[in-house]
Protein backbone atom coordinates (compact mmCIF):
# COMPACT_ATOMS: atom_id res chain seq x y z
CA UNK A 1 0.00 0.00 0.00
CA UNK A 2 1.34 3.43 -0.95
CA UNK A 3 1.95 6.13 1.68
CA UNK A 4 -0.77 8.24 0.03
CA UNK A 5 -3.35 5.44 0.35
CA UNK A 6 -2.24 4.66 3.92
CA UNK A 7 -2.55 8.31 4.89
CA UNK A 8 -6.02 8.49 3.33
CA UNK A 9 -7.09 5.36 5.26
CA UNK A 10 -5.83 6.83 8.55
CA UNK A 11 -7.73 10.07 7.91
CA UNK A 12 -10.93 8.14 7.14
CA UNK A 13 -10.58 6.06 10.33
CA UNK A 14 -9.96 9.16 12.46
CA UNK A 15 -12.91 11.04 10.99
CA UNK A 16 -15.20 8.01 11.39
CA UNK A 17 -14.09 7.52 15.00
CA UNK A 18 -14.67 11.20 15.78
CA UNK A 19 -18.11 11.02 14.20
CA UNK A 20 -19.06 7.94 16.23
CA UNK A 21 -17.75 9.46 19.48
CA UNK A 22 -19.52 12.75 18.80
CA UNK A 23 -22.75 10.91 17.99
CA UNK A 24 -22.39 8.83 21.17
CA UNK A 25 -21.90 11.96 23.30
CA UNK A 26 -24.81 13.66 21.55
CA UNK A 27 -27.11 10.68 22.06
CA UNK A 28 -26.12 10.48 25.72
CA UNK A 29 -26.79 14.16 26.25
CA UNK A 30 -30.18 13.95 24.54
CA UNK A 31 -31.12 10.94 26.65
CA UNK A 32 -30.28 12.61 29.95
CA UNK A 33 -33.00 14.06 32.18
CA UNK A 34 -31.06 16.31 34.52
CA UNK A 35 -33.85 18.40 36.01
CA UNK A 36 -37.61 18.66 36.49
CA UNK A 37 -39.52 18.34 33.19
CA UNK A 38 -36.26 17.80 31.37
CA UNK A 39 -34.99 21.38 31.09
CA UNK A 40 -34.54 24.55 33.19
CA UNK A 41 -37.41 26.24 31.32
CA UNK A 42 -39.70 23.44 32.64
CA UNK A 43 -41.34 22.90 29.25
CA UNK A 44 -41.63 19.15 29.72
CA UNK A 45 -40.87 18.48 26.06
CA UNK A 46 -38.86 15.29 25.38
CA UNK A 47 -37.49 14.21 21.99
CA UNK A 48 -37.78 10.43 21.60
CA UNK A 49 -36.96 9.47 17.97
CA UNK A 50 -38.61 6.04 18.10
CA UNK A 51 -41.84 7.12 19.77
CA UNK A 52 -44.20 7.87 16.90
CA UNK A 53 -48.01 7.92 17.12
CA UNK A 54 -48.11 4.41 15.67
CA UNK A 55 -45.34 3.05 17.89
CA UNK A 56 -46.97 4.51 21.00
CA UNK A 57 -49.96 2.19 20.53
CA UNK A 58 -47.71 -0.74 21.49
CA UNK A 59 -46.55 0.88 24.74
CA UNK A 60 -46.73 -1.55 27.67
CA UNK A 61 -45.56 -1.87 31.24
CA UNK A 62 -42.12 -3.50 31.31
CA UNK A 63 -42.66 -6.49 33.59
CA UNK A 64 -38.94 -7.35 33.54
CA UNK A 65 -38.04 -4.00 35.11
CA UNK A 66 -37.83 -4.37 38.90
CA UNK A 67 -36.90 -1.12 40.59
CA UNK A 68 -37.51 -0.95 44.33
CA UNK A 69 -36.72 2.01 46.58
CA UNK A 70 -37.07 2.70 50.30
CA UNK A 71 -39.73 5.32 50.99
CA UNK A 72 -42.51 7.33 49.39
CA UNK A 73 -41.69 9.20 46.18
CA UNK A 74 -42.91 12.74 45.53
CA UNK A 75 -39.90 13.99 43.53
CA UNK A 76 -39.56 13.27 39.80
CA UNK A 77 -36.85 10.68 39.01
CA UNK A 78 -33.86 11.83 36.96
CA UNK A 79 -31.90 9.94 34.30
CA UNK A 80 -28.18 10.15 33.59
CA UNK A 81 -26.06 8.23 31.12
CA UNK A 82 -22.35 8.88 30.90
CA UNK A 83 -20.92 9.41 27.40
CA UNK A 84 -19.98 6.03 25.92
CA UNK A 85 -22.02 4.05 28.45
CA UNK A 86 -24.45 1.46 27.13
CA UNK A 87 -26.96 1.98 29.93
CA UNK A 88 -28.09 4.93 31.99
CA UNK A 89 -29.13 5.16 35.59
CA UNK A 90 -32.21 6.49 37.31
CA UNK A 91 -31.75 8.74 40.35
CA UNK A 92 -34.69 8.43 42.73
CA UNK A 93 -35.05 10.43 45.97
CA UNK A 94 -37.55 9.45 48.67
CA UNK A 95 -39.20 10.87 51.77
CA UNK A 96 -37.04 8.52 53.84
CA UNK A 97 -34.07 10.70 52.80
CA UNK A 98 -32.68 7.94 50.63
CA UNK A 99 -31.21 8.50 47.17
CA UNK A 100 -31.10 5.44 44.92
CA UNK A 101 -29.13 5.03 41.71
CA UNK A 102 -30.76 2.28 39.65
CA UNK A 103 -29.84 0.63 36.37
CA UNK A 104 -32.27 2.16 33.88
CA UNK A 105 -32.58 -1.11 31.94
CA UNK A 106 -33.06 -3.64 34.74
CA UNK A 107 -33.89 -1.58 37.83
CA UNK A 108 -30.97 -3.15 39.73
CA UNK A 109 -29.37 -1.04 42.47
CA UNK A 110 -26.08 0.66 41.53
CA UNK A 111 -25.69 2.59 44.79
CA UNK A 112 -27.83 3.91 47.63
CA UNK A 113 -27.13 6.80 50.01
CA UNK A 114 -29.03 7.53 53.24
CA UNK A 115 -28.79 11.20 54.26
CA UNK A 116 -30.29 11.15 57.75
CA UNK A 117 -33.50 10.54 59.64
CA UNK A 118 -36.54 12.23 58.04
CA UNK A 119 -38.86 14.52 60.03
CA UNK A 120 -41.94 13.00 61.66
CA UNK A 121 -45.27 14.74 61.17
CA UNK A 122 -45.53 15.12 64.97
CA UNK A 123 -42.48 17.42 64.92
CA UNK A 124 -44.29 19.96 62.71
CA UNK A 125 -47.14 22.39 63.37
CA UNK A 126 -48.97 21.13 60.27
CA UNK A 127 -48.37 19.21 57.06
CA UNK A 128 -49.59 16.20 55.11
CA UNK A 129 -46.42 14.20 54.34
CA UNK A 130 -45.06 11.79 56.94
CA UNK A 131 -42.24 11.19 57.25
CA UNK A 132 -40.91 14.29 55.50
CA UNK A 133 -37.55 13.99 53.78
CA UNK A 134 -36.81 14.80 50.12
CA UNK A 135 -39.82 16.30 48.33
CA UNK A 136 -38.51 18.77 45.74
CA UNK A 137 -37.03 17.26 42.57
CA UNK A 138 -33.19 17.31 42.69
CA UNK A 139 -30.99 18.56 39.86
CA UNK A 140 -27.91 17.04 38.19
CA UNK A 141 -24.93 19.18 37.21
CA UNK A 142 -22.86 17.23 34.70
CA UNK A 143 -19.90 19.63 34.93
CA UNK A 144 -19.38 18.78 38.59
CA UNK A 145 -20.56 15.18 38.23
CA UNK A 146 -23.02 15.52 41.09
CA UNK A 147 -26.71 15.49 42.00
CA UNK A 148 -27.93 18.29 44.30
CA UNK A 149 -30.95 18.12 46.61
CA UNK A 150 -32.59 19.39 49.79
CA UNK A 151 -33.26 16.92 52.62
CA UNK A 152 -35.43 17.72 55.65
CA UNK A 153 -33.58 16.05 58.51
CA UNK A 154 -34.64 15.33 62.11
CA UNK A 155 -31.90 16.92 64.20
CA UNK A 156 -31.59 17.17 67.98
CA UNK A 157 -32.31 20.91 67.59
CA UNK A 158 -35.42 20.21 65.48
CA UNK A 159 -36.09 19.87 61.72
CA UNK A 160 -33.20 21.14 59.57
CA UNK A 161 -33.03 21.69 55.84
CA UNK A 162 -29.67 20.58 54.47
CA UNK A 163 -28.45 20.86 50.88
CA UNK A 164 -26.43 17.87 49.66
CA UNK A 165 -24.16 17.24 46.70
CA UNK A 166 -23.67 13.55 45.90
CA UNK A 167 -21.23 12.09 43.41
CA UNK A 168 -22.97 10.45 40.47
CA UNK A 169 -20.33 7.72 40.48
CA UNK A 170 -20.92 6.26 43.91
CA UNK A 171 -23.26 8.51 45.91
CA UNK A 172 -20.52 9.82 48.18
CA UNK A 173 -21.02 13.29 49.64
CA UNK A 174 -18.97 15.90 47.76
CA UNK A 175 -16.43 17.70 50.00
CA UNK A 176 -17.80 21.01 51.37
CA UNK A 177 -21.36 19.68 51.55
CA UNK A 178 -23.98 19.42 53.06
CA UNK A 179 -24.98 23.03 53.69
CA UNK A 180 -27.34 23.81 56.57
CA UNK A 181 -29.82 26.34 55.15
CA UNK A 182 -30.53 28.10 58.46
CA UNK A 183 -26.81 28.60 59.10
CA UNK A 184 -26.17 29.67 55.51
CA UNK A 185 -28.95 32.29 55.61
CA UNK A 186 -27.55 33.65 58.85
CA UNK A 187 -24.31 34.53 57.01
CA UNK A 188 -26.27 37.00 54.85
CA UNK A 189 -27.94 38.45 57.97
CA UNK A 190 -31.36 36.94 57.44
CA UNK A 191 -33.40 34.47 59.47
CA UNK A 192 -34.77 31.16 58.14
CA UNK A 193 -37.29 29.10 60.14
CA UNK A 194 -36.37 25.53 59.21
CA UNK A 195 -39.33 23.96 61.03
CA UNK A 196 -42.04 26.02 59.30
CA UNK A 197 -40.44 26.09 55.85
CA UNK A 198 -40.91 23.22 53.42
CA UNK A 199 -39.12 22.47 50.18
CA UNK A 200 -41.55 21.21 47.49
CA UNK A 201 -40.40 22.94 44.30
CA UNK A 202 -37.76 21.60 41.91
CA UNK A 203 -34.18 22.82 42.24
CA UNK A 204 -32.23 24.26 39.33
CA UNK A 205 -28.67 25.21 38.41
CA UNK A 206 -27.76 28.35 36.44
CA UNK A 207 -24.26 29.70 35.89
CA UNK A 208 -22.65 27.43 38.48
CA UNK A 209 -25.16 28.33 41.21
CA UNK A 210 -27.73 26.02 42.82
CA UNK A 211 -31.14 27.66 43.36
CA UNK A 212 -33.55 26.18 45.90
CA UNK A 213 -37.17 27.42 46.36
CA UNK A 214 -39.09 27.14 49.64
CA UNK A 215 -42.71 27.46 50.75
CA UNK A 216 -44.55 26.19 53.82
CA UNK A 217 -46.42 23.08 54.88
CA UNK A 218 -49.96 22.04 54.03
CA UNK A 219 -52.13 24.06 56.40
CA UNK A 220 -50.17 27.33 56.14
CA UNK A 221 -48.92 27.17 59.72
CA UNK A 222 -46.14 29.09 61.43
CA UNK A 223 -43.70 31.73 60.31
CA UNK A 224 -42.88 30.78 56.75
CA UNK A 225 -42.12 32.87 53.65
CA UNK A 226 -41.42 32.28 50.00
CA UNK A 227 -37.66 31.86 49.64
CA UNK A 228 -35.13 31.31 46.89
CA UNK A 229 -31.68 30.38 48.20
CA UNK A 230 -28.65 30.46 45.88
CA UNK A 231 -25.47 28.50 46.70
CA UNK A 232 -22.30 28.46 44.60
CA UNK A 233 -21.39 24.95 43.46
CA UNK A 234 -17.68 25.70 43.61
CA UNK A 235 -17.74 27.66 46.87
CA UNK A 236 -20.76 26.58 48.94
CA UNK A 237 -19.95 29.21 51.53
CA UNK A 238 -21.03 31.84 48.97
CA UNK A 239 -24.78 32.28 49.49
CA UNK A 240 -27.48 34.65 48.22
CA UNK A 241 -31.16 34.74 49.22
CA UNK A 242 -34.47 36.35 48.32
CA UNK A 243 -37.69 36.12 50.34
CA UNK A 244 -41.21 37.53 50.41
CA UNK A 245 -41.71 40.52 52.68
CA UNK A 246 -44.99 39.28 54.18
CA UNK A 247 -45.55 36.01 56.01
CA UNK A 248 -46.63 33.36 53.54
CA UNK A 249 -46.18 33.81 49.80
CA UNK A 250 -44.72 30.33 49.54
CA UNK A 251 -43.17 28.96 46.36
CA UNK A 252 -45.25 25.79 46.24
CA UNK A 253 -45.21 24.68 42.60
CA UNK A 254 -43.61 21.29 41.84
CA UNK A 255 -41.75 22.97 38.96
CA UNK A 256 -40.12 25.38 41.43
CA UNK A 257 -37.82 27.80 39.61
CA UNK A 258 -38.03 28.18 35.81
CA UNK A 259 -35.28 29.78 33.72
CA UNK A 260 -35.35 31.97 30.62
CA UNK A 261 -32.00 33.32 29.46
CA UNK A 262 -30.17 34.57 32.55
CA UNK A 263 -33.36 35.22 34.54
CA UNK A 264 -35.07 33.07 37.18
CA UNK A 265 -38.86 33.06 37.46
CA UNK A 266 -40.98 31.98 40.44
CA UNK A 267 -44.63 32.28 41.45
CA UNK A 268 -45.76 32.94 45.03
CA UNK A 269 -48.91 31.97 46.93
CA UNK A 270 -51.14 33.72 49.43
CA UNK A 271 -49.80 36.02 52.17
CA UNK A 272 -51.25 36.80 55.60
CA UNK A 273 -52.13 39.91 57.58
CA UNK A 274 -51.56 42.42 54.78
CA UNK A 275 -53.66 45.27 53.44
CA UNK A 276 -51.10 46.43 50.89
CA UNK A 277 -49.33 44.12 48.45
CA UNK A 278 -46.26 42.45 49.98
CA UNK A 279 -45.12 39.92 47.37
CA UNK A 280 -48.00 37.43 47.45
CA UNK A 281 -49.93 36.01 44.47
CA UNK A 282 -47.18 37.08 42.10
CA UNK A 283 -44.72 36.14 39.38
CA UNK A 284 -41.17 37.41 39.96
CA UNK A 285 -38.18 37.71 37.69
CA UNK A 286 -35.02 37.30 39.79
CA UNK A 287 -31.48 38.09 38.73
CA UNK A 288 -28.79 35.46 39.41
CA UNK A 289 -27.60 37.42 42.48
CA UNK A 290 -31.20 37.39 43.85
CA UNK A 291 -31.23 41.12 44.61
CA UNK A 292 -34.65 42.65 45.25
CA UNK A 293 -36.15 44.76 42.46
CA UNK A 294 -39.18 47.03 42.80
CA UNK A 295 -39.36 47.68 39.04
CA UNK A 296 -42.70 46.77 37.46
CA UNK A 297 -40.88 44.93 34.71
CA UNK A 298 -39.69 42.41 37.33
CA UNK A 299 -43.00 41.34 38.89
CA UNK A 300 -46.66 40.74 38.16
CA UNK A 301 -49.67 40.34 40.45
CA UNK A 302 -53.37 40.15 39.48
CA UNK A 303 -55.42 43.23 40.40
CA UNK A 304 -57.52 41.05 42.74
CA UNK A 305 -54.50 39.73 44.64
CA UNK A 306 -56.08 40.51 48.04
CA UNK A 307 -59.20 38.47 47.22
CA UNK A 308 -56.95 35.60 46.10
CA UNK A 309 -55.12 35.87 49.43
CA UNK A 310 -58.36 35.66 51.35
CA UNK A 311 -59.66 32.72 49.31
CA UNK A 312 -56.38 30.75 49.38
CA UNK A 313 -56.57 30.79 45.57
CA UNK A 314 -52.81 30.83 45.02
CA UNK A 315 -51.27 32.02 41.81
CA UNK A 316 -48.25 29.93 42.85
CA UNK A 317 -49.79 26.48 42.35
CA UNK A 318 -47.79 26.09 39.12
CA UNK A 319 -44.43 27.42 38.00
CA UNK A 320 -44.50 30.29 35.49
CA UNK A 321 -43.52 28.93 32.10
CA UNK A 322 -41.65 30.90 29.41
CA UNK A 323 -43.13 30.85 25.90
CA UNK A 324 -41.41 31.95 22.72
CA UNK A 325 -44.01 32.13 20.00
CA UNK A 326 -44.67 33.79 16.66
CA UNK A 327 -42.97 33.44 13.29
CA UNK A 328 -39.30 32.58 12.81
CA UNK A 329 -38.58 36.21 11.94
CA UNK A 330 -40.79 37.73 14.63
CA UNK A 331 -40.57 35.76 17.85
CA UNK A 332 -42.44 37.02 20.89
CA UNK A 333 -41.24 36.30 24.43
CA UNK A 334 -44.22 35.61 26.68
CA UNK A 335 -44.76 34.09 30.11
CA UNK A 336 -47.77 32.01 31.19
CA UNK A 337 -48.93 31.92 34.82
CA UNK A 338 -51.77 29.68 36.02
CA UNK A 339 -53.70 30.00 39.28
CA UNK A 340 -55.73 27.95 41.71
CA UNK A 341 -58.67 30.16 40.75
CA UNK A 342 -58.55 28.53 37.30
CA UNK A 343 -57.31 31.63 35.50
CA UNK A 344 -54.43 31.94 33.08
CA UNK A 345 -52.33 35.09 32.63
CA UNK A 346 -50.19 35.89 29.59
CA UNK A 347 -47.32 38.21 30.45
CA UNK A 348 -44.56 39.99 28.56
CA UNK A 349 -41.47 38.02 29.54
CA UNK A 350 -39.30 41.14 29.35
CA UNK A 351 -41.75 43.41 31.19
CA UNK A 352 -44.02 41.55 33.60
CA UNK A 353 -46.06 44.70 34.13
CA UNK A 354 -46.53 45.07 37.90
CA UNK A 355 -49.95 44.80 39.55
CA UNK A 356 -52.61 44.21 36.88
CA UNK A 357 -50.08 44.29 34.05
CA UNK A 358 -50.98 41.11 32.16
CA UNK A 359 -51.39 41.10 28.37
CA UNK A 360 -54.35 38.72 28.62
CA UNK A 361 -56.25 37.03 31.45
CA UNK A 362 -58.99 34.43 31.19
CA UNK A 363 -60.56 31.55 33.09
CA UNK A 364 -59.25 28.33 31.52
CA UNK A 365 -60.22 25.70 34.14
CA UNK A 366 -63.31 25.09 36.26
CA UNK A 367 -61.14 23.73 39.07
CA UNK A 368 -57.85 24.75 40.71
CA UNK A 369 -54.67 24.38 38.64
CA UNK A 370 -51.85 23.09 40.84
CA UNK A 371 -49.44 20.94 38.84
CA UNK A 372 -46.83 21.67 36.14
CA UNK A 373 -47.70 22.50 32.50
CA UNK A 374 -45.90 21.28 29.36
CA UNK A 375 -45.32 23.12 26.07
CA UNK A 376 -45.13 21.99 22.43
CA UNK A 377 -45.53 23.41 18.92
CA UNK A 378 -47.79 22.40 16.05
CA UNK A 379 -47.00 24.41 12.95
CA UNK A 380 -46.89 28.05 13.97
CA UNK A 381 -49.09 27.47 17.03
CA UNK A 382 -47.82 27.01 20.57
CA UNK A 383 -49.75 24.63 22.81
CA UNK A 384 -49.71 24.30 26.61
CA UNK A 385 -50.96 21.13 28.31
CA UNK A 386 -52.09 21.48 31.94
CA UNK A 387 -53.90 19.42 34.54
CA UNK A 388 -57.29 21.04 35.02
CA UNK A 389 -60.96 20.73 34.11
CA UNK A 390 -61.16 22.88 31.01
CA UNK A 391 -63.64 25.75 31.17
CA UNK A 392 -64.28 25.73 27.41
CA UNK A 393 -63.68 22.16 26.26
CA UNK A 394 -64.83 21.49 22.67
CA UNK A 395 -66.33 18.18 23.83
CA UNK A 396 -68.51 17.44 26.86
CA UNK A 397 -66.79 14.20 27.88
CA UNK A 398 -66.75 13.53 31.61
CA UNK A 399 -63.61 13.81 33.75
CA UNK A 400 -61.84 16.31 31.49
CA UNK A 401 -58.80 16.59 33.78
CA UNK A 402 -56.38 17.50 30.98
CA UNK A 403 -56.70 20.80 29.13
CA UNK A 404 -54.60 21.97 26.17
CA UNK A 405 -54.46 25.69 25.38
CA UNK A 406 -53.47 27.22 22.05
CA UNK A 407 -51.48 30.44 22.37
CA UNK A 408 -51.90 33.18 19.78
CA UNK A 409 -49.04 35.67 19.49
CA UNK A 410 -49.27 39.19 18.16
CA UNK A 411 -49.99 42.72 19.30
CA UNK A 412 -52.82 41.37 21.46
CA UNK A 413 -51.77 37.85 22.51
CA UNK A 414 -54.54 35.49 23.56
CA UNK A 415 -55.28 31.86 24.27
CA UNK A 416 -58.09 29.45 23.50
CA UNK A 417 -58.84 25.83 24.39
CA UNK A 418 -57.58 23.45 21.70
CA UNK A 419 -58.86 20.20 23.24
CA UNK A 420 -59.46 18.41 26.54
CA UNK A 421 -58.48 14.89 27.56
CA UNK A 422 -60.76 12.56 29.47
CA UNK A 423 -59.11 11.04 32.54
CA UNK A 424 -59.30 11.12 36.31
CA UNK A 425 -56.31 12.25 38.35
CA UNK A 426 -53.91 15.04 39.18
CA UNK A 427 -50.56 14.29 37.57
CA UNK A 428 -48.35 16.77 35.69
CA UNK A 429 -48.34 16.28 31.88
CA UNK A 430 -45.30 15.98 29.62
CA UNK A 431 -44.99 15.87 25.81
CA UNK A 432 -42.90 13.66 23.55
CA UNK A 433 -42.10 14.24 19.87
CA UNK A 434 -40.06 12.14 17.47
CA UNK A 435 -37.94 15.07 16.21
CA UNK A 436 -38.95 18.16 18.16
CA UNK A 437 -42.22 18.70 16.26
CA UNK A 438 -43.51 15.50 14.63
CA UNK A 439 -45.77 13.00 16.42
CA UNK A 440 -46.54 15.12 19.51
CA UNK A 441 -48.00 13.02 22.32
CA UNK A 442 -49.27 14.44 25.61
CA UNK A 443 -48.70 11.98 28.48
CA UNK A 444 -50.19 12.21 31.95
CA UNK A 445 -50.68 9.88 34.91
CA UNK A 446 -54.04 9.84 36.68
CA UNK A 447 -52.38 10.26 40.09
CA UNK A 448 -54.80 9.80 42.99
CA UNK A 449 -57.54 9.14 40.42
CA UNK A 450 -57.58 6.22 38.00
CA UNK A 451 -53.78 5.85 38.51
CA UNK A 452 -53.27 4.90 34.86
CA UNK A 453 -50.90 6.23 32.23
CA UNK A 454 -52.73 8.18 29.50
CA UNK A 455 -51.47 9.31 26.10
CA UNK A 456 -53.19 11.66 23.61
CA UNK A 457 -52.30 12.89 20.14
CA UNK A 458 -51.09 16.43 20.62
CA UNK A 459 -52.88 17.78 17.56
CA UNK A 460 -56.38 16.36 18.04
CA UNK A 461 -56.53 14.99 21.59
CA UNK A 462 -57.37 11.50 20.30
CA UNK A 463 -56.48 8.87 22.95
CA UNK A 464 -53.57 6.66 21.93
CA UNK A 465 -53.58 4.07 24.71
CA UNK A 466 -56.35 1.63 25.49
CA UNK A 467 -57.23 0.44 28.98
CA UNK A 468 -55.03 -2.65 28.76
CA UNK A 469 -52.23 -0.67 30.42
CA UNK A 470 -52.61 -1.62 34.11
CA UNK A 471 -53.15 0.86 36.92
CA UNK A 472 -50.23 1.79 39.16
CA UNK A 473 -50.10 1.96 42.95
CA UNK A 474 -48.52 4.58 45.21
CA UNK A 475 -48.85 7.64 42.96
CA UNK A 476 -49.13 11.08 44.53
CA UNK A 477 -50.76 14.14 43.00
CA UNK A 478 -48.38 16.39 41.06
CA UNK A 479 -46.32 13.34 40.00
CA UNK A 480 -44.91 13.60 36.50
CA UNK A 481 -43.12 11.12 34.27
CA UNK A 482 -39.92 11.24 32.24
CA UNK A 483 -39.10 9.97 28.77
CA UNK A 484 -35.81 8.47 27.57
CA UNK A 485 -34.74 6.77 24.36
CA UNK A 486 -36.47 3.48 25.08
CA UNK A 487 -38.81 3.94 28.04
CA UNK A 488 -41.13 6.16 30.02
CA UNK A 489 -40.65 6.10 33.80
CA UNK A 490 -42.96 7.00 36.69
CA UNK A 491 -41.88 7.24 40.33
CA UNK A 492 -44.22 5.82 43.00
CA UNK A 493 -44.06 4.81 46.64
CA UNK A 494 -41.45 2.09 47.03
CA UNK A 495 -40.79 1.60 43.31
CA UNK A 496 -40.38 2.98 39.79
CA UNK A 497 -42.58 1.87 36.89
CA UNK A 498 -41.14 1.53 33.38
CA UNK A 499 -43.12 1.52 30.13
CA UNK A 500 -41.47 0.18 26.95
CA UNK A 501 -42.50 0.63 23.32
Protein Blocks (a to p, Z undefined) as FASTA:
>chain_A
ZZklmmmmmmmmmmmmmmmmmmmmmmmmmmpcfbghhianlnopacdfklcfklmmmgcc
dfkbccddedddfbdcdddddehiabdcdddddfkopacdddfknopafbdcdebjcddf
klpfbdjbdcdfbfbdcdddfklopacdddddddfkbpcdddddddfklopacehiacdf
klmmmmnopacdfklpccfbccddeehiacddddddehigajdddddddddfklmmbccd
dddfbggjiafbfnlpadehjaccddddddehiabdehiaiacdddfklpacfbfklgcc
dfklmmmmmnopafklpccddddedjfklccdddddddfkopacdddfklnopahiafbd
cdfbfbdcfbdcddddehjbccdddddddfbbfbfcehiabccddddedjbdcdddfbdc
ddedjddcddddfeopgopacddddehilopacdddfklopafbdckbccdehiaehiac
dddfkbccdddehiacdddZZ
